[in-house]
Amino acid sequence: MADFFQLDSFIAEHVIKRPESLFTGDLQAFGQRLYENIHGKSMLVIGGAGTIGSSFIKAALPYGPGKLVVVDINENGLTELVRDCRSAVGLTLPADFKSYPVNFSDKVFKKLFLAEGPFDIVANFAAHKHVRSEKDAFSIEAMVENNVLRAKEFLDLLLEYPPAHFFCVSTDKAANPVNIMGASKKLMEEVIMAYSTRLKITTARFANVAFSNGSLLAGFFERMLKKQPLSCPSDVRRFFVSPAESGQICLMACVLGDAGDIFFPRLDMDNDLTSFASIVEPFLRQFGYGMEVCGSEQEARQKAAGLRGENYPVYFFKSETSGEKLYEEFYTDEEAPVMDRFKSLGVIKVNNRKTIAEVEAVVDEIKALFDTGVAKEDIVVLLRKLLPGFHHIETGLNLDQKM
């Protein structure tokens, strides 16, 4: 497959539609500052085996960190990260490099944190990121536990051993959230902003990472290997960044931002939105197929099972699942972004921060609700109370009910 399908080139031509990184100018302009803050420094990356976390690591390696510790619950992902970095031209892992298949909320994590630290740079990418992960009260509790409660516990640890830079990734869906994943990330932002008065903390909101692990587009490869039909929404357009760009924006936010800054890419509603449906046909052409549009999931499955011809079966559907936003935004009307610090990045300056005591009260209220064994609707009610801008879209359908 790799002989004739060049993923980076395909993303540049058909998804992001940019011949080079959106952030090339900023990386060049701030190259010396990035080098001074990374070269020889000690780094801890949590969730480093995922697409964004691994891209962050690859963006940092050319600046020569002195030590790198990577933590992720995905043991196979860590293995692939090491193989990838040791096999790629231009990437050199520091001599002091270790990877651990550990959850950052486990007791053993604190032991290794204390043994391997102190760290100059800490970045956290461990998060539930899928809208599909809000099916019911159990899935929601796991999401909020990971995205909010564990993040706060980690921040309490960092207060004892503060790094020079701490970064925690957010999402564009935290701006005027309509799904629980976005709401959990908005809560995470409020938590880390409360701590930004005592730690140098930054975050970033950005859009879909093209062909990221577990994404709809990455699933196209799996579907074709298994001779299964492709399926995607016909009416959803998204801002996309490449995997490399996702790592670059996080690295710049981490190192170049001031405490409390929220970074986002400066993408244009008129020129930079790409529909999922528009990617399917050029993707299939890479494998020598045309596209055969089917009228139902059943028809698509049947045609894929008997695939013999030159056309590949595809099913397009209208988006109708809970929490699906048909447009994207990086900031709200109440947030005034600064647009003159960087060429391709905007920065939101958060002024109305909660106190740590207020955040602790929010966390206590969430924990108390979870302890009662409530339904999804009760959690939504609490989130609306905690986040007045949260307007949940509930249709009764989730992505697990789609092909």
C-alpha positions in Angstrom: 0.0 0.0 0.0 2.8 2.4 0.9 4.4 2.0 -2.5 1.6 3.9 -4.2 -0.4 5.6 -1.4 1.5 8.5 0.1 -0.8 9.6 3.0 0.9 13.0 3.7 0.7 14.0 0.0 -3.0 12.9 -0.1 -3.9 14.9 2.9 -2.1 18.0 1.5 -3.9 17.7 -1.8 -7.4 16.5 -0.9 -8.0 17.3 2.7 -6.2 20.3 4.1 -5.5 21.6 0.5 -2.2 23.2 1.6 1.2 22.4 0.0 3.0 23.1 3.3 2.1 23.4 6.9 -0.1 26.2 7.9 2.4 27.0 10.7 5.6 27.1 8.6 6.0 30.9 9.0 5.5 30.8 12.7 7.8 27.9 13.2 10.5 29.8 11.3 9.8 33.1 13.1 10.0 31.6 16.5 12.5 28.8 15.8 15.2 30.2 18.1 12.8 30.6 21.0 11.5 27.1 20.5 15.1 25.8 20.5 16.1 27.6 23.6 13.1 26.2 25.5 13.3 22.6 24.3 17.0 21.8 23.7 18.5 19.7 26.5 15.2 20.0 28.5 13.3 17.1 30.2 9.9 16.3 28.7 7.0 14.2 29.9 4.2 13.4 27.3 1.1 11.7 28.6 -1.1 10.1 25.9 2.0 10.2 23.6 1.0 7.2 21.5 -2.0 8.8 20.0 -2.0 10.8 16.7 -1.7 14.2 18.3 0.6 13.2 21.2 3.0 11.4 18.8 2.9 14.3 16.4 3.8 16.7 19.3 6.8 14.4 20.1 7.9 14.4 16.4 7.5 18.2 16.3 9.7 18.6 19.4 12.5 16.1 18.5 14.3 18.3 16.0 14.9 20.8 18.8 16.9 18.2 20.7 15.2 17.6 24.1 17.6 16.0 26.6 15.1 13.6 28.1 11.8 12.2 27.0 9.4 10.1 29.0 6.2 8.9 27.2 3.2 7.5 29.0 0.1 5.9 27.4 -2.3 3.1 28.1 -1.9 1.9 24.5 1.0 -0.5 24.8 0.9 -1.4 21.1 0.8 2.3 20.2 3.9 3.0 22.3 5.7 0.2 20.4 4.7 1.8 17.0 5.8 5.2 18.2 9.2 3.9 19.0 9.5 2.1 15.7 8.3 5.1 13.8 10.7 7.5 15.5 13.7 5.2 15.1 12.9 4.5 11.5 12.1 8.0 10.2 14.7 10.3 8.6 15.3 13.4 10.7 13.9 12.1 14.0 16.3 11.2 16.8 15.1 10.1 20.2 17.2 11.4 23.1 19.6 8.9 24.7 17.5 9.3 27.9 14.2 8.0 26.5 11.6 5.7 28.2 8.1 4.7 27.4 5.6 3.4 29.9 2.2 1.6 29.3 0.6 3.3 32.3 -2.6 5.2 33.0 -1.7 8.7 34.4 -4.3 8.1 37.2 -2.6 4.9 38.4 -0.6 4.8 41.6 2.5 3.6 39.7 2.4 6.8 37.6 3.1 9.0 40.6 6.0 6.8 41.5 7.6 7.1 38.0 6.8 10.8 37.9 8.7 11.4 41.1 11.5 9.0 40.0 12.0 10.4 36.5 11.3 14.1 37.2 11.5 17.0 37.6 10.3 17.9 34.1 10.7 21.1 32.3 7.9 20.4 29.8 4.8 18.4 30.5 2.1 17.8 27.9 -1.1 15.9 28.5 -3.0 14.3 25.5 -4.9 11.6 27.5 -8.5 12.3 26.7 -11.8 10.9 25.5 -12.1 12.6 22.1 -15.1 11.0 20.3 -18.6 12.3 20.4 -19.6 8.6 20.1 -18.3 8.2 23.7 -21.5 9.7 25.3 -24.0 6.9 24.8 -25.3 6.6 28.3 -24.5 7.5 32.0 -21.6 4.9 32.1 -19.8 6.2 29.0 -20.3 9.8 30.1 -18.9 9.2 33.6 -15.8 7.6 32.1 -15.4 10.6 29.8 -15.8 13.2 32.5 -13.6 11.2 34.8 -10.8 11.1 32.2 -11.2 14.6 30.8 -11.9 16.6 34.0 -11.4 14.8 37.3 -8.1 13.1 36.5 -6.8 16.2 34.9 -7.4 18.1 38.2 -5.7 15.4 40.2 -2.7 15.7 37.9 -2.7 19.4 38.3 -2.5 19.0 42.1 0.6 16.9 41.6 2.1 19.5 39.3 1.7 22.2 41.9 4.2 20.3 44.0 6.6 19.9 41.1 5.9 22.7 38.7 7.3 22.4 35.1 8.3 25.5 33.1 5.6 24.6 30.6 2.4 22.6 30.9 0.1 21.9 28.0 -3.3 20.1 28.0 -5.1 19.7 24.7 -8.7 20.9 24.2 -11.0 20.9 21.1 -12.9 23.3 18.9 -16.1 21.6 20.3 -15.4 23.3 23.6 -16.6 26.6 22.0 -20.4 26.7 22.5 -20.5 23.0 23.1 -23.5 20.9 21.9 -22.2 17.5 22.9 -21.0 16.1 26.2 -17.5 15.5 24.9 -17.2 19.3 24.1 -18.7 20.1 27.5 -16.2 18.0 29.3 -13.4 19.7 27.5 -14.9 23.1 28.3 -14.9 22.0 31.9 -11.3 20.9 31.6 -10.5 24.3 30.3 -12.1 26.0 33.3 -10.1 23.6 35.6 -6.7 24.3 34.0 -7.4 28.0 33.8 -8.0 28.1 37.5 -4.6 26.6 38.0 -3.0 28.9 35.5 -2.5 31.5 38.2 0.0 29.2 39.8 1.3 27.2 36.8 2.3 28.2 33.3 -0.6 26.4 31.5 -1.7 26.6 28.0 -4.2 24.7 25.8 -5.3 24.7 22.1 -8.6 24.2 20.3 -8.4 22.9 16.8 -10.3 20.9 14.3 -10.3 17.3 12.9 -6.9 15.8 12.5 -6.9 14.1 9.1 -6.6 10.3 9.3 -6.0 10.4 13.0 -6.2 7.1 15.0 -9.8 6.0 15.3 -11.2 8.7 13.0 -13.7 8.1 10.2 -11.1 8.7 7.5 -8.5 6.3 9.1 -11.2 3.7 9.2 -11.4 3.8 5.4 -8.1 1.7 5.3 -9.6 -0.9 7.7 -12.8 -1.1 5.7 -11.0 -1.7 2.4 -8.6 -4.3 3.9 -11.7 -6.2 5.1 -13.6 -5.6 1.8 -16.3 -3.7 3.7 -18.1 -0.6 2.3 -17.1 2.9 3.0 -19.6 5.1 4.8 -19.7 8.8 5.8 -22.0 11.8 6.3 -23.0 13.7 3.2 -23.7 17.0 5.0 -20.9 17.5 7.4 -18.0 19.9 6.6 -15.0 20.3 8.9 -11.8 22.2 9.4 -8.9 19.8 9.1 -5.3 19.9 10.1 -2.7 17.3 9.2 -1.2 15.1 11.9 2.1 17.1 11.6 0.2 20.4 12.0 -1.6 19.1 15.1 1.7 18.5 16.8 3.1 21.8 15.7 0.2 23.9 17.1 0.4 22.1 20.4 4.2 22.5 20.7 3.9 26.3 19.9 1.1 26.7 22.4 3.0 24.8 25.0 6.3 26.7 24.6 5.3 30.1 23.2 2.1 30.8 25.1 1.5 32.7 28.3 -0.3 31.2 31.3 -3.9 30.9 30.5 -3.7 31.2 26.7 -5.9 29.2 24.4 -4.4 28.8 20.9 -6.3 28.0 17.7 -5.5 27.8 14.0 -6.6 30.8 11.8 -8.7 28.9 9.3 -11.3 30.5 7.0 -15.0 29.5 6.9 -15.1 30.2 3.1 -11.9 28.5 2.0 -10.8 25.9 4.5 -13.9 23.7 5.2 -13.8 20.3 3.6 -16.7 17.8 3.5 -16.1 14.2 4.4 -18.0 13.1 1.3 -15.6 15.0 -1.0 -12.6 12.9 0.2 -14.1 9.5 -0.6 -13.8 9.6 -4.4 -10.1 10.7 -4.6 -9.3 8.2 -1.8 -10.7 5.3 -3.8 -8.9 6.5 -7.0 -5.6 5.9 -5.1 -6.5 2.2 -5.2 -7.8 2.1 -8.7 -11.5 2.2 -7.8 -14.4 4.3 -8.9 -17.2 5.1 -6.5 -20.6 3.3 -6.5 -23.1 5.2 -4.3 -25.6 2.9 -2.5 -29.0 3.7 -1.2 -28.8 1.8 2.1 -26.3 0.2 4.5 -27.7 -3.2 3.5 -27.1 -2.6 -0.2 -23.6 -1.4 0.5 -22.8 -4.5 2.6 -24.1 -6.8 -0.1 -22.2 -5.2 -2.9 -19.0 -5.1 -0.9 -19.3 -8.8 -0.1 -19.5 -9.6 -3.8 -17.0 -7.0 -4.9 -15.7 -7.9 -8.4 -15.9 -4.7 -10.5 -14.0 -1.4 -10.8 -16.4 0.5 -8.5 -16.3 0.4 -4.7 -19.6 0.6 -2.7 -20.1 3.7 -0.6 -23.0 4.7 1.6 -23.6 8.4 2.4 -26.0 9.4 5.2 -27.5 12.6 6.7 -26.0 13.4 10.1 -28.6 12.8 12.8 -26.7 11.6 15.8 -26.7 13.3 19.2 -24.2 16.1 19.7 -23.3 16.6 16.1 -22.5 20.1 15.1 -22.8 21.0 11.4 -20.4 23.9 11.7 -17.2 24.6 13.6 -16.0 27.6 15.7 -12.9 28.2 17.7 -14.1 30.9 20.0 -17.4 32.4 21.2 -18.8 35.9 21.0 -17.7 36.4 24.6 -14.1 35.6 23.8 -11.9 38.3 22.2 -9.1 36.6 20.3 -5.7 38.2 19.7 -4.8 37.9 16.1 -1.5 39.8 15.7 0.9 37.7 17.7 1.3 35.0 15.1 0.9 34.6 11.4 -1.4 31.5 11.5 -2.5 31.3 15.1 -5.0 33.1 17.1 -4.9 33.4 20.9 -7.7 33.7 23.4 -6.8 35.5 26.6 -8.9 34.1 29.4 -9.5 36.8 32.1 -12.5 35.5 34.0 -11.0 32.5 35.7 -12.6 30.4 38.4 -10.6 30.0 41.6 -9.2 26.7 42.5 -11.7 26.6 45.4 -14.5 27.1 42.9 -13.2 24.3 40.7 -13.0 22.0 43.7 -16.7 22.7 44.4 -17.6 21.9 40.8 -15.6 18.6 41.0 -17.3 17.7 44.3 -20.7 18.3 42.7 -19.9 16.1 39.7 -18.6 13.3 42.0 -21.7 13.5 44.2 -23.9 13.1 41.2 -22.0 10.1 39.8 -22.2 8.4 43.2 -26.0 8.4 43.0 -26.1 6.2 39.8 -28.1 8.7 37.7 -29.2 8.7 34.1 -27.7 10.5 31.1 -30.4 13.2 31.3 -29.4 14.1 34.9 -25.8 14.6 33.9 -26.8 16.8 31.1 -28.9 18.9 33.5 -25.8 19.3 35.8 -23.6 20.2 32.9 -26.0 22.9 31.8 -25.9 24.3 35.3 -22.1 24.3 35.4 -21.8 25.6 31.8 -24.6 28.1 30.9 -23.5 28.1 27.3 -24.0 24.3 26.9 -26.9 23.5 24.6 -26.9 19.7 24.2 -28.3 18.3 20.9 -30.1 15.0 21.7 -31.6 12.9 18.9 -31.7 9.5 20.6 -29.1 8.2 18.2 -25.4 7.6 18.6 -22.6 6.7 16.2 -22.5 3.1 17.4 -25.8 2.7 15.6 -24.2 3.7 12.3 -22.2 1.5 9.9 
